Amino acid sequence: MSTSTYTVVGMTCGHCVNAVTEEVSQVPGVTGVDVDLSSGGLTVTSDAPVDESAVRAAVEEAGYEVAGA
């Protein structure tokens, strides 16, 4: 199992969390997504390491960005 953490910028409500969760969950190989609204933390769990650019693209598709991009 592999776990990666990111910080998402721009989320302000539960809808934001749901949007990010939905998009990142669709990245191939992802088995779990946990989003913390207050900190902007995004934890992605997968069976094998997931392509960071795919996670960033999914966050951007949801309308947000990963800090440090």
mmCIF file as Biopython writes it, N, C-alpha, C and O atoms, coordinates in Angstrom:
data_model
#
loop_
_atom_site.group_PDB
_atom_site.id
_atom_site.type_symbol
_atom_site.label_atom_id
_atom_site.label_alt_id
_atom_site.label_comp_id
_atom_site.label_asym_id
_atom_site.label_entity_id
_atom_site.label_seq_id
_atom_site.pdbx_PDB_ins_code
_atom_site.Cartn_x
_atom_site.Cartn_y
_atom_site.Cartn_z
_atom_site.occupancy
_atom_site.B_iso_or_equiv
_atom_site.auth_seq_id
_atom_site.auth_asym_id
_atom_site.pdbx_PDB_model_num
ATOM 1   N N  . MET A ? 1  ? 0.843   -1.186 0.000   1.0 0.0 1  A 1 
ATOM 2   C CA . MET A ? 1  ? 0.000   0.000  0.000   1.0 0.0 1  A 1 
ATOM 3   C C  . MET A ? 1  ? 0.882   1.241  0.000   1.0 0.0 1  A 1 
ATOM 4   O O  . MET A ? 1  ? 1.945   1.256  0.621   1.0 0.0 1  A 1 
ATOM 5   N N  . SER A ? 2  ? 0.444   2.262  -0.687  1.0 0.0 2  A 1 
ATOM 6   C CA . SER A ? 2  ? 1.179   3.518  -0.799  1.0 0.0 2  A 1 
ATOM 7   C C  . SER A ? 2  ? 0.272   4.667  -0.369  1.0 0.0 2  A 1 
ATOM 8   O O  . SER A ? 2  ? -0.917  4.681  -0.686  1.0 0.0 2  A 1 
ATOM 9   N N  . THR A ? 3  ? 0.842   5.629  0.354   1.0 0.0 3  A 1 
ATOM 10  C CA . THR A ? 3  ? 0.089   6.800  0.779   1.0 0.0 3  A 1 
ATOM 11  C C  . THR A ? 3  ? 0.869   8.048  0.408   1.0 0.0 3  A 1 
ATOM 12  O O  . THR A ? 3  ? 2.068   8.140  0.670   1.0 0.0 3  A 1 
ATOM 13  N N  . SER A ? 4  ? 0.190   9.005  -0.201  1.0 0.0 4  A 1 
ATOM 14  C CA . SER A ? 4  ? 0.801   10.281 -0.560  1.0 0.0 4  A 1 
ATOM 15  C C  . SER A ? 4  ? -0.042  11.404 0.017   1.0 0.0 4  A 1 
ATOM 16  O O  . SER A ? 4  ? -1.266  11.295 0.082   1.0 0.0 4  A 1 
ATOM 17  N N  . THR A ? 5  ? 0.609   12.485 0.438   1.0 0.0 5  A 1 
ATOM 18  C CA . THR A ? 5  ? -0.134  13.619 0.976   1.0 0.0 5  A 1 
ATOM 19  C C  . THR A ? 5  ? 0.170   14.873 0.180   1.0 0.0 5  A 1 
ATOM 20  O O  . THR A ? 5  ? 1.289   15.081 -0.287  1.0 0.0 5  A 1 
ATOM 21  N N  . TYR A ? 6  ? -0.844  15.697 0.038   1.0 0.0 6  A 1 
ATOM 22  C CA . TYR A ? 6  ? -0.758  16.949 -0.715  1.0 0.0 6  A 1 
ATOM 23  C C  . TYR A ? 6  ? -1.512  18.017 0.067   1.0 0.0 6  A 1 
ATOM 24  O O  . TYR A ? 6  ? -2.279  17.705 0.978   1.0 0.0 6  A 1 
ATOM 25  N N  . THR A ? 7  ? -1.291  19.271 -0.293  1.0 0.0 7  A 1 
ATOM 26  C CA . THR A ? 7  ? -2.079  20.361 0.269   1.0 0.0 7  A 1 
ATOM 27  C C  . THR A ? 7  ? -2.835  21.023 -0.869  1.0 0.0 7  A 1 
ATOM 28  O O  . THR A ? 7  ? -2.243  21.468 -1.852  1.0 0.0 7  A 1 
ATOM 29  N N  . VAL A ? 8  ? -4.154  21.081 -0.721  1.0 0.0 8  A 1 
ATOM 30  C CA . VAL A ? 8  ? -5.017  21.662 -1.746  1.0 0.0 8  A 1 
ATOM 31  C C  . VAL A ? 8  ? -5.374  23.085 -1.330  1.0 0.0 8  A 1 
ATOM 32  O O  . VAL A ? 8  ? -5.769  23.329 -0.189  1.0 0.0 8  A 1 
ATOM 33  N N  . VAL A ? 9  ? -5.232  24.018 -2.264  1.0 0.0 9  A 1 
ATOM 34  C CA . VAL A ? 9  ? -5.510  25.430 -2.011  1.0 0.0 9  A 1 
ATOM 35  C C  . VAL A ? 9  ? -6.858  25.808 -2.621  1.0 0.0 9  A 1 
ATOM 36  O O  . VAL A ? 9  ? -7.157  25.443 -3.758  1.0 0.0 9  A 1 
ATOM 37  N N  . GLY A ? 10 ? -7.680  26.552 -1.846  1.0 0.0 10 A 1 
ATOM 38  C CA . GLY A ? 10 ? -8.913  27.107 -2.392  1.0 0.0 10 A 1 
ATOM 39  C C  . GLY A ? 10 ? -10.197 26.453 -1.935  1.0 0.0 10 A 1 
ATOM 40  O O  . GLY A ? 10 ? -11.280 26.923 -2.285  1.0 0.0 10 A 1 
ATOM 41  N N  . MET A ? 11 ? -10.109 25.380 -1.163  1.0 0.0 11 A 1 
ATOM 42  C CA . MET A ? 11 ? -11.332 24.729 -0.694  1.0 0.0 11 A 1 
ATOM 43  C C  . MET A ? 11 ? -11.922 25.532 0.466   1.0 0.0 11 A 1 
ATOM 44  O O  . MET A ? 11 ? -11.196 25.962 1.363   1.0 0.0 11 A 1 
ATOM 45  N N  . THR A ? 12 ? -13.245 25.733 0.443   1.0 0.0 12 A 1 
ATOM 46  C CA . THR A ? 12 ? -13.883 26.525 1.491   1.0 0.0 12 A 1 
ATOM 47  C C  . THR A ? 12 ? -15.092 25.856 2.128   1.0 0.0 12 A 1 
ATOM 48  O O  . THR A ? 12 ? -15.612 26.358 3.124   1.0 0.0 12 A 1 
ATOM 49  N N  . CYS A ? 13 ? -15.555 24.730 1.576   1.0 0.0 13 A 1 
ATOM 50  C CA . CYS A ? 13 ? -16.778 24.122 2.103   1.0 0.0 13 A 1 
ATOM 51  C C  . CYS A ? 13 ? -16.825 22.631 1.810   1.0 0.0 13 A 1 
ATOM 52  O O  . CYS A ? 13 ? -15.935 22.081 1.160   1.0 0.0 13 A 1 
ATOM 53  N N  . GLY A ? 14 ? -17.867 21.992 2.297   1.0 0.0 14 A 1 
ATOM 54  C CA . GLY A ? 14 ? -18.048 20.567 2.083   1.0 0.0 14 A 1 
ATOM 55  C C  . GLY A ? 14 ? -18.171 20.198 0.617   1.0 0.0 14 A 1 
ATOM 56  O O  . GLY A ? 14 ? -17.728 19.124 0.211   1.0 0.0 14 A 1 
ATOM 57  N N  . HIS A ? 15 ? -18.766 21.070 -0.180  1.0 0.0 15 A 1 
ATOM 58  C CA . HIS A ? 15 ? -18.881 20.801 -1.611  1.0 0.0 15 A 1 
ATOM 59  C C  . HIS A ? 15 ? -17.500 20.718 -2.249  1.0 0.0 15 A 1 
ATOM 60  O O  . HIS A ? 15 ? -17.259 19.888 -3.125  1.0 0.0 15 A 1 
ATOM 61  N N  . CYS A ? 16 ? -16.598 21.585 -1.801  1.0 0.0 16 A 1 
ATOM 62  C CA . CYS A ? 16 ? -15.215 21.571 -2.303  1.0 0.0 16 A 1 
ATOM 63  C C  . CYS A ? 16 ? -14.570 20.217 -2.001  1.0 0.0 16 A 1 
ATOM 64  O O  . CYS A ? 16 ? -13.929 19.615 -2.863  1.0 0.0 16 A 1 
ATOM 65  N N  . VAL A ? 17 ? -14.749 19.755 -0.775  1.0 0.0 17 A 1 
ATOM 66  C CA . VAL A ? 17 ? -14.191 18.466 -0.357  1.0 0.0 17 A 1 
ATOM 67  C C  . VAL A ? 17 ? -14.746 17.353 -1.235  1.0 0.0 17 A 1 
ATOM 68  O O  . VAL A ? 17 ? -13.996 16.493 -1.695  1.0 0.0 17 A 1 
ATOM 69  N N  . ASN A ? 18 ? -16.053 17.362 -1.468  1.0 0.0 18 A 1 
ATOM 70  C CA . ASN A ? 18 ? -16.675 16.335 -2.299  1.0 0.0 18 A 1 
ATOM 71  C C  . ASN A ? 18 ? -16.158 16.369 -3.725  1.0 0.0 18 A 1 
ATOM 72  O O  . ASN A ? 18 ? -15.935 15.320 -4.328  1.0 0.0 18 A 1 
ATOM 73  N N  . ALA A ? 19 ? -15.965 17.565 -4.272  1.0 0.0 19 A 1 
ATOM 74  C CA . ALA A ? 19 ? -15.485 17.700 -5.646  1.0 0.0 19 A 1 
ATOM 75  C C  . ALA A ? 19 ? -14.071 17.123 -5.786  1.0 0.0 19 A 1 
ATOM 76  O O  . ALA A ? 19 ? -13.781 16.390 -6.731  1.0 0.0 19 A 1 
ATOM 77  N N  . VAL A ? 20 ? -13.208 17.460 -4.845  1.0 0.0 20 A 1 
ATOM 78  C CA . VAL A ? 20 ? -11.828 16.948 -4.882  1.0 0.0 20 A 1 
ATOM 79  C C  . VAL A ? 20 ? -11.827 15.439 -4.684  1.0 0.0 20 A 1 
ATOM 80  O O  . VAL A ? 20 ? -11.129 14.718 -5.396  1.0 0.0 20 A 1 
ATOM 81  N N  . THR A ? 21 ? -12.600 14.963 -3.726  1.0 0.0 21 A 1 
ATOM 82  C CA . THR A ? 21 ? -12.671 13.521 -3.451  1.0 0.0 21 A 1 
ATOM 83  C C  . THR A ? 21 ? -13.127 12.758 -4.687  1.0 0.0 21 A 1 
ATOM 84  O O  . THR A ? 21 ? -12.547 11.734 -5.047  1.0 0.0 21 A 1 
ATOM 85  N N  . GLU A ? 22 ? -14.171 13.266 -5.330  1.0 0.0 22 A 1 
ATOM 86  C CA . GLU A ? 22 ? -14.715 12.585 -6.516  1.0 0.0 22 A 1 
ATOM 87  C C  . GLU A ? 22 ? -13.693 12.517 -7.643  1.0 0.0 22 A 1 
ATOM 88  O O  . GLU A ? 22 ? -13.505 11.460 -8.247  1.0 0.0 22 A 1 
ATOM 89  N N  . GLU A ? 23 ? -13.035 13.627 -7.928  1.0 0.0 23 A 1 
ATOM 90  C CA . GLU A ? 23 ? -12.067 13.654 -9.036  1.0 0.0 23 A 1 
ATOM 91  C C  . GLU A ? 23 ? -10.845 12.784 -8.750  1.0 0.0 23 A 1 
ATOM 92  O O  . GLU A ? 23 ? -10.420 12.010 -9.607  1.0 0.0 23 A 1 
ATOM 93  N N  . VAL A ? 24 ? -10.284 12.909 -7.556  1.0 0.0 24 A 1 
ATOM 94  C CA . VAL A ? 24 ? -9.072  12.148 -7.231  1.0 0.0 24 A 1 
ATOM 95  C C  . VAL A ? 24 ? -9.381  10.659 -7.147  1.0 0.0 24 A 1 
ATOM 96  O O  . VAL A ? 24 ? -8.525  9.835  -7.470  1.0 0.0 24 A 1 
ATOM 97  N N  . SER A ? 25 ? -10.585 10.301 -6.721  1.0 0.0 25 A 1 
ATOM 98  C CA . SER A ? 25 ? -10.973 8.889  -6.647  1.0 0.0 25 A 1 
ATOM 99  C C  . SER A ? 25 ? -10.958 8.217  -8.013  1.0 0.0 25 A 1 
ATOM 100 O O  . SER A ? 25 ? -10.838 6.995  -8.103  1.0 0.0 25 A 1 
ATOM 101 N N  . GLN A ? 26 ? -11.079 9.004  -9.072  1.0 0.0 26 A 1 
ATOM 102 C CA . GLN A ? 26 ? -11.116 8.463  -10.428 1.0 0.0 26 A 1 
ATOM 103 C C  . GLN A ? 26 ? -9.727  8.230  -11.015 1.0 0.0 26 A 1 
ATOM 104 O O  . GLN A ? 26 ? -9.603  7.647  -12.092 1.0 0.0 26 A 1 
ATOM 105 N N  . VAL A ? 27 ? -8.673  8.680  -10.314 1.0 0.0 27 A 1 
ATOM 106 C CA . VAL A ? 27 ? -7.308  8.446  -10.800 1.0 0.0 27 A 1 
ATOM 107 C C  . VAL A ? 27 ? -7.025  6.942  -10.724 1.0 0.0 27 A 1 
ATOM 108 O O  . VAL A ? 27 ? -7.258  6.323  -9.685  1.0 0.0 27 A 1 
ATOM 109 N N  . PRO A ? 28 ? -6.526  6.353  -11.809 1.0 0.0 28 A 1 
ATOM 110 C CA . PRO A ? 28 ? -6.251  4.909  -11.803 1.0 0.0 28 A 1 
ATOM 111 C C  . PRO A ? 28 ? -5.327  4.498  -10.662 1.0 0.0 28 A 1 
ATOM 112 O O  . PRO A ? 28 ? -4.285  5.114  -10.438 1.0 0.0 28 A 1 
ATOM 113 N N  . GLY A ? 29 ? -5.721  3.456  -9.950  1.0 0.0 29 A 1 
ATOM 114 C CA . GLY A ? 29 ? -4.902  2.930  -8.866  1.0 0.0 29 A 1 
ATOM 115 C C  . GLY A ? 29 ? -5.259  3.452  -7.491  1.0 0.0 29 A 1 
ATOM 116 O O  . GLY A ? 29 ? -4.865  2.862  -6.485  1.0 0.0 29 A 1 
ATOM 117 N N  . VAL A ? 30 ? -6.004  4.555  -7.429  1.0 0.0 30 A 1 
ATOM 118 C CA . VAL A ? 30 ? -6.363  5.138  -6.140  1.0 0.0 30 A 1 
ATOM 119 C C  . VAL A ? 30 ? -7.412  4.265  -5.451  1.0 0.0 30 A 1 
ATOM 120 O O  . VAL A ? 30 ? -8.424  3.902  -6.050  1.0 0.0 30 A 1 
ATOM 121 N N  . THR A ? 31 ? -7.152  3.932  -4.178  1.0 0.0 31 A 1 
ATOM 122 C CA . THR A ? 31 ? -8.088  3.099  -3.424  1.0 0.0 31 A 1 
ATOM 123 C C  . THR A ? 31 ? -8.768  3.868  -2.303  1.0 0.0 31 A 1 
ATOM 124 O O  . THR A ? 31 ? -9.769  3.407  -1.754  1.0 0.0 31 A 1 
ATOM 125 N N  . GLY A ? 32 ? -8.230  5.046  -1.955  1.0 0.0 32 A 1 
ATOM 126 C CA . GLY A ? 32 ? -8.843  5.840  -0.901  1.0 0.0 32 A 1 
ATOM 127 C C  . GLY A ? 32 ? -8.422  7.292  -0.983  1.0 0.0 32 A 1 
ATOM 128 O O  . GLY A ? 32 ? -7.295  7.605  -1.366  1.0 0.0 32 A 1 
ATOM 129 N N  . VAL A ? 33 ? -9.343  8.181  -0.617  1.0 0.0 33 A 1 
ATOM 130 C CA . VAL A ? 33 ? -9.071  9.618  -0.623  1.0 0.0 33 A 1 
ATOM 131 C C  . VAL A ? 33 ? -9.619  10.206 0.671   1.0 0.0 33 A 1 
ATOM 132 O O  . VAL A ? 33 ? -10.776 9.978  1.025   1.0 0.0 33 A 1 
ATOM 133 N N  . ASP A ? 34 ? -8.779  10.968 1.378   1.0 0.0 34 A 1 
ATOM 134 C CA . ASP A ? 34 ? -9.216  11.635 2.592   1.0 0.0 34 A 1 
ATOM 135 C C  . ASP A ? 34 ? -8.849  13.104 2.467   1.0 0.0 34 A 1 
ATOM 136 O O  . ASP A ? 34 ? -7.685  13.444 2.258   1.0 0.0 34 A 1 
ATOM 137 N N  . VAL A ? 35 ? -9.849  13.977 2.595   1.0 0.0 35 A 1 
ATOM 138 C CA . VAL A ? 35 ? -9.632  15.417 2.468   1.0 0.0 35 A 1 
ATOM 139 C C  . VAL A ? 35 ? -9.986  16.087 3.787   1.0 0.0 35 A 1 
ATOM 140 O O  . VAL A ? 35 ? -11.056 15.847 4.345   1.0 0.0 35 A 1 
ATOM 141 N N  . ASP A ? 36 ? -9.085  16.928 4.282   1.0 0.0 36 A 1 
ATOM 142 C CA . ASP A ? 36 ? -9.318  17.694 5.517   1.0 0.0 36 A 1 
ATOM 143 C C  . ASP A ? 36 ? -9.540  19.146 5.116   1.0 0.0 36 A 1 
ATOM 144 O O  . ASP A ? 36 ? -8.607  19.832 4.700   1.0 0.0 36 A 1 
ATOM 145 N N  . LEU A ? 37 ? -10.778 19.608 5.243   1.0 0.0 37 A 1 
ATOM 146 C CA . LEU A ? 37 ? -11.134 20.963 4.817   1.0 0.0 37 A 1 
ATOM 147 C C  . LEU A ? 37 ? -10.338 22.027 5.565   1.0 0.0 37 A 1 
ATOM 148 O O  . LEU A ? 37 ? -9.847  22.972 4.948   1.0 0.0 37 A 1 
ATOM 149 N N  . SER A ? 38 ? -10.203 21.893 6.879   1.0 0.0 38 A 1 
ATOM 150 C CA . SER A ? 38 ? -9.560  22.948 7.666   1.0 0.0 38 A 1 
ATOM 151 C C  . SER A ? 38 ? -8.093  23.142 7.327   1.0 0.0 38 A 1 
ATOM 152 O O  . SER A ? 38 ? -7.603  24.271 7.328   1.0 0.0 38 A 1 
ATOM 153 N N  . SER A ? 39 ? -7.382  22.053 7.034   1.0 0.0 39 A 1 
ATOM 154 C CA . SER A ? 39 ? -5.952  22.172 6.728   1.0 0.0 39 A 1 
ATOM 155 C C  . SER A ? 39 ? -5.665  22.165 5.227   1.0 0.0 39 A 1 
ATOM 156 O O  . SER A ? 39 ? -4.575  22.542 4.796   1.0 0.0 39 A 1 
ATOM 157 N N  . GLY A ? 40 ? -6.657  21.733 4.428   1.0 0.0 40 A 1 
ATOM 158 C CA . GLY A ? 40 ? -6.420  21.587 2.992   1.0 0.0 40 A 1 
ATOM 159 C C  . GLY A ? 40 ? -5.684  20.299 2.670   1.0 0.0 40 A 1 
ATOM 160 O O  . GLY A ? 40 ? -5.269  20.077 1.532   1.0 0.0 40 A 1 
ATOM 161 N N  . GLY A ? 41 ? -5.523  19.449 3.682   1.0 0.0 41 A 1 
ATOM 162 C CA . GLY A ? 41 ? -4.778  18.206 3.486   1.0 0.0 41 A 1 
ATOM 163 C C  . GLY A ? 41 ? -5.525  17.208 2.613   1.0 0.0 41 A 1 
ATOM 164 O O  . GLY A ? 41 ? -6.733  17.014 2.747   1.0 0.0 41 A 1 
ATOM 165 N N  . LEU A ? 42 ? -4.778  16.589 1.726   1.0 0.0 42 A 1 
ATOM 166 C CA . LEU A ? 42 ? -5.311  15.549 0.844   1.0 0.0 42 A 1 
ATOM 167 C C  . LEU A ? 42 ? -4.419  14.333 0.997   1.0 0.0 42 A 1 
ATOM 168 O O  . LEU A ? 42 ? -3.223  14.397 0.710   1.0 0.0 42 A 1 
ATOM 169 N N  . THR A ? 43 ? -4.986  13.231 1.446   1.0 0.0 43 A 1 
ATOM 170 C CA . THR A ? 43 ? -4.244  11.986 1.574   1.0 0.0 43 A 1 
ATOM 171 C C  . THR A ? 43 ? -4.804  10.998 0.571   1.0 0.0 43 A 1 
ATOM 172 O O  . THR A ? 43 ? -6.000  10.708 0.562   1.0 0.0 43 A 1 
ATOM 173 N N  . VAL A ? 44 ? -3.924  10.486 -0.274  1.0 0.0 44 A 1 
ATOM 174 C CA . VAL A ? 44 ? -4.318  9.552  -1.322  1.0 0.0 44 A 1 
ATOM 175 C C  . VAL A ? 44 ? -3.693  8.197  -1.009  1.0 0.0 44 A 1 
ATOM 176 O O  . VAL A ? 44 ? -2.480  8.085  -0.836  1.0 0.0 44 A 1 
ATOM 177 N N  . THR A ? 45 ? -4.535  7.174  -0.939  1.0 0.0 45 A 1 
ATOM 178 C CA . THR A ? 45 ? -4.076  5.816  -0.677  1.0 0.0 45 A 1 
ATOM 179 C C  . THR A ? 45 ? -4.237  4.995  -1.951  1.0 0.0 45 A 1 
ATOM 180 O O  . THR A ? 45 ? -5.231  5.122  -2.666  1.0 0.0 45 A 1 
ATOM 181 N N  . SER A ? 46 ? -3.241  4.150  -2.223  1.0 0.0 46 A 1 
ATOM 182 C CA . SER A ? 46 ? -3.288  3.336  -3.436  1.0 0.0 46 A 1 
ATOM 183 C C  . SER A ? 46 ? -2.520  2.043  -3.201  1.0 0.0 46 A 1 
ATOM 184 O O  . SER A ? 46 ? -1.746  1.931  -2.250  1.0 0.0 46 A 1 
ATOM 185 N N  . ASP A ? 47 ? -2.739  1.075  -4.070  1.0 0.0 47 A 1 
ATOM 186 C CA . ASP A ? 47 ? -2.031  -0.200 -3.960  1.0 0.0 47 A 1 
ATOM 187 C C  . ASP A ? 47 ? -0.562  -0.045 -4.350  1.0 0.0 47 A 1 
ATOM 188 O O  . ASP A ? 47 ? 0.310   -0.726 -3.809  1.0 0.0 47 A 1 
ATOM 189 N N  . ALA A ? 48 ? -0.302  0.855  -5.292  1.0 0.0 48 A 1 
ATOM 190 C CA . ALA A ? 48 ? 1.051   1.145  -5.766  1.0 0.0 48 A 1 
ATOM 191 C C  . ALA A ? 48 ? 1.158   2.662  -5.903  1.0 0.0 48 A 1 
ATOM 192 O O  . ALA A ? 48 ? 0.137   3.345  -5.981  1.0 0.0 48 A 1 
ATOM 193 N N  . PRO A ? 49 ? 2.371   3.197  -5.934  1.0 0.0 49 A 1 
ATOM 194 C CA . PRO A ? 49 ? 2.503   4.655  -6.077  1.0 0.0 49 A 1 
ATOM 195 C C  . PRO A ? 49 ? 1.717   5.182  -7.280  1.0 0.0 49 A 1 
ATOM 196 O O  . PRO A ? 49 ? 1.735   4.590  -8.360  1.0 0.0 49 A 1 
ATOM 197 N N  . VAL A ? 50 ? 1.028   6.303  -7.070  1.0 0.0 50 A 1 
ATOM 198 C CA . VAL A ? 50 ? 0.213   6.922  -8.116  1.0 0.0 50 A 1 
ATOM 199 C C  . VAL A ? 50 ? 0.987   8.099  -8.699  1.0 0.0 50 A 1 
ATOM 200 O O  . VAL A ? 50 ? 1.716   8.787  -7.984  1.0 0.0 50 A 1 
ATOM 201 N N  . ASP A ? 51 ? 0.827   8.324  -9.982  1.0 0.0 51 A 1 
ATOM 202 C CA . ASP A ? 51 ? 1.488   9.426  -10.672 1.0 0.0 51 A 1 
ATOM 203 C C  . ASP A ? 51 ? 1.043   10.755 -10.071 1.0 0.0 51 A 1 
ATOM 204 O O  . ASP A ? 51 ? -0.139  11.095 -10.116 1.0 0.0 51 A 1 
ATOM 205 N N  . GLU A ? 52 ? 1.988   11.506 -9.510  1.0 0.0 52 A 1 
ATOM 206 C CA . GLU A ? 52 ? 1.659   12.782 -8.871  1.0 0.0 52 A 1 
ATOM 207 C C  . GLU A ? 52 ? 0.988   13.741 -9.838  1.0 0.0 52 A 1 
ATOM 208 O O  . GLU A ? 52 ? 0.089   14.485 -9.443  1.0 0.0 52 A 1 
ATOM 209 N N  . SER A ? 53 ? 1.408   13.739 -11.099 1.0 0.0 53 A 1 
ATOM 210 C CA . SER A ? 53 ? 0.807   14.653 -12.079 1.0 0.0 53 A 1 
ATOM 211 C C  . SER A ? 53 ? -0.662  14.316 -12.311 1.0 0.0 53 A 1 
ATOM 212 O O  . SER A ? 53 ? -1.461  15.207 -12.597 1.0 0.0 53 A 1 
ATOM 213 N N  . ALA A ? 54 ? -1.025  13.044 -12.191 1.0 0.0 54 A 1 
ATOM 214 C CA . ALA A ? 54 ? -2.429  12.637 -12.361 1.0 0.0 54 A 1 
ATOM 215 C C  . ALA A ? 54 ? -3.269  13.155 -11.195 1.0 0.0 54 A 1 
ATOM 216 O O  . ALA A ? 54 ? -4.409  13.580 -11.386 1.0 0.0 54 A 1 
ATOM 217 N N  . VAL A ? 55 ? -2.698  13.119 -9.979  1.0 0.0 55 A 1 
ATOM 218 C CA . VAL A ? 55 ? -3.409  13.640 -8.811  1.0 0.0 55 A 1 
ATOM 219 C C  . VAL A ? 55 ? -3.572  15.147 -8.951  1.0 0.0 55 A 1 
ATOM 220 O O  . VAL A ? 55 ? -4.655  15.680 -8.707  1.0 0.0 55 A 1 
ATOM 221 N N  . ARG A ? 56 ? -2.500  15.840 -9.343  1.0 0.0 56 A 1 
ATOM 222 C CA . ARG A ? 56 ? -2.571  17.291 -9.535  1.0 0.0 56 A 1 
ATOM 223 C C  . ARG A ? 56 ? -3.616  17.645 -10.591 1.0 0.0 56 A 1 
ATOM 224 O O  . ARG A ? 56 ? -4.383  18.592 -10.411 1.0 0.0 56 A 1 
ATOM 225 N N  . ALA A ? 57 ? -3.651  16.893 -11.688 1.0 0.0 57 A 1 
ATOM 226 C CA . ALA A ? 57 ? -4.618  17.155 -12.758 1.0 0.0 57 A 1 
ATOM 227 C C  . ALA A ? 57 ? -6.046  16.945 -12.253 1.0 0.0 57 A 1 
ATOM 228 O O  . ALA A ? 57 ? -6.948  17.695 -12.629 1.0 0.0 57 A 1 
ATOM 229 N N  . ALA A ? 58 ? -6.260  15.942 -11.413 1.0 0.0 58 A 1 
ATOM 230 C CA . ALA A ? 58 ? -7.595  15.674 -10.875 1.0 0.0 58 A 1 
ATOM 231 C C  . ALA A ? 58 ? -8.033  16.812 -9.956  1.0 0.0 58 A 1 
ATOM 232 O O  . ALA A ? 58 ? -9.189  17.235 -9.993  1.0 0.0 58 A 1 
ATOM 233 N N  . VAL A ? 59 ? -7.107  17.307 -9.131  1.0 0.0 59 A 1 
ATOM 234 C CA . VAL A ? 59 ? -7.425  18.432 -8.240  1.0 0.0 59 A 1 
ATOM 235 C C  . VAL A ? 59 ? -7.769  19.665 -9.069  1.0 0.0 59 A 1 
ATOM 236 O O  . VAL A ? 59 ? -8.716  20.385 -8.754  1.0 0.0 59 A 1 
ATOM 237 N N  . GLU A ? 60 ? -6.994  19.910 -10.138 1.0 0.0 60 A 1 
ATOM 238 C CA . GLU A ? 60 ? -7.258  21.052 -11.012 1.0 0.0 60 A 1 
ATOM 239 C C  . GLU A ? 60 ? -8.594  20.895 -11.734 1.0 0.0 60 A 1 
ATOM 240 O O  . GLU A ? 60 ? -9.306  21.878 -11.939 1.0 0.0 60 A 1 
ATOM 241 N N  . GLU A ? 61 ? -8.936  19.677 -12.117 1.0 0.0 61 A 1 
ATOM 242 C CA . GLU A ? 61 ? -10.227 19.403 -12.771 1.0 0.0 61 A 1 
ATOM 243 C C  . GLU A ? 61 ? -11.379 19.759 -11.833 1.0 0.0 61 A 1 
ATOM 244 O O  . GLU A ? 61 ? -12.440 20.201 -12.275 1.0 0.0 61 A 1 
ATOM 245 N N  . ALA A ? 62 ? -11.156 19.559 -10.536 1.0 0.0 62 A 1 
ATOM 246 C CA . ALA A ? 62 ? -12.183 19.891 -9.540  1.0 0.0 62 A 1 
ATOM 247 C C  . ALA A ? 62 ? -12.247 21.402 -9.303  1.0 0.0 62 A 1 
ATOM 248 O O  . ALA A ? 62 ? -13.177 21.890 -8.662  1.0 0.0 62 A 1 
ATOM 249 N N  . GLY A ? 63 ? -11.261 22.143 -9.819  1.0 0.0 63 A 1 
ATOM 250 C CA . GLY A ? 63 ? -11.296 23.599 -9.698  1.0 0.0 63 A 1 
ATOM 251 C C  . GLY A ? 63 ? -10.369 24.171 -8.640  1.0 0.0 63 A 1 
ATOM 252 O O  . GLY A ? 63 ? -10.512 25.329 -8.246  1.0 0.0 63 A 1 
ATOM 253 N N  . TYR A ? 64 ? -9.416  23.365 -8.175  1.0 0.0 64 A 1 
ATOM 254 C CA . TYR A ? 64 ? -8.500  23.802 -7.116  1.0 0.0 64 A 1 
ATOM 255 C C  . TYR A ? 64 ? -7.076  23.557 -7.561  1.0 0.0 64 A 1 
ATOM 256 O O  . TYR A ? 64 ? -6.848  23.105 -8.683  1.0 0.0 64 A 1 
ATOM 257 N N  . GLU A ? 65 ? -6.102  23.850 -6.691  1.0 0.0 65 A 1 
ATOM 258 C CA . GLU A ? 65 ? -4.733  23.544 -7.061  1.0 0.0 65 A 1 
ATOM 259 C C  . GLU A ? 65 ? -3.986  22.963 -5.884  1.0 0.0 65 A 1 
ATOM 260 O O  . GLU A ? 65 ? -4.326  23.194 -4.724  1.0 0.0 65 A 1 
ATOM 261 N N  . VAL A ? 66 ? -2.948  22.195 -6.216  1.0 0.0 66 A 1 
ATOM 262 C CA . VAL A ? 66 ? -2.091  21.609 -5.199  1.0 0.0 66 A 1 
ATOM 263 C C  . VAL A ? 66 ? -1.002  22.629 -4.891  1.0 0.0 66 A 1 
ATOM 264 O O  . VAL A ? 66 ? -0.359  23.150 -5.802  1.0 0.0 66 A 1 
ATOM 265 N N  . ALA A ? 67 ? -0.794  22.913 -3.611  1.0 0.0 67 A 1 
ATOM 266 C CA . ALA A ? 67 ? 0.225   23.882 -3.205  1.0 0.0 67 A 1 
ATOM 267 C C  . ALA A ? 67 ? 1.591   23.409 -3.687  1.0 0.0 67 A 1 
ATOM 268 O O  . ALA A ? 67 ? 1.898   22.217 -3.677  1.0 0.0 67 A 1 
ATOM 269 N N  . GLY A ? 68 ? 2.399   24.375 -4.108  1.0 0.0 68 A 1 
ATOM 270 C CA . GLY A ? 68 ? 3.749   24.053 -4.570  1.0 0.0 68 A 1 
ATOM 271 C C  . GLY A ? 68 ? 3.799   23.583 -6.015  1.0 0.0 68 A 1 
ATOM 272 O O  . GLY A ? 68 ? 4.822   23.085 -6.484  1.0 0.0 68 A 1 
ATOM 273 N N  . ALA A ? 69 ? 2.682   23.748 -6.716  1.0 0.0 69 A 1 
ATOM 274 C CA . ALA A ? 69 ? 2.621   23.280 -8.117  1.0 0.0 69 A 1 
ATOM 275 C C  . ALA A ? 69 ? 3.472   24.151 -9.014  1.0 0.0 69 A 1 
ATOM 276 O O  . ALA A ? 69 ? 3.543   23.912 -10.219 1.0 0.0 69 A 1 
#
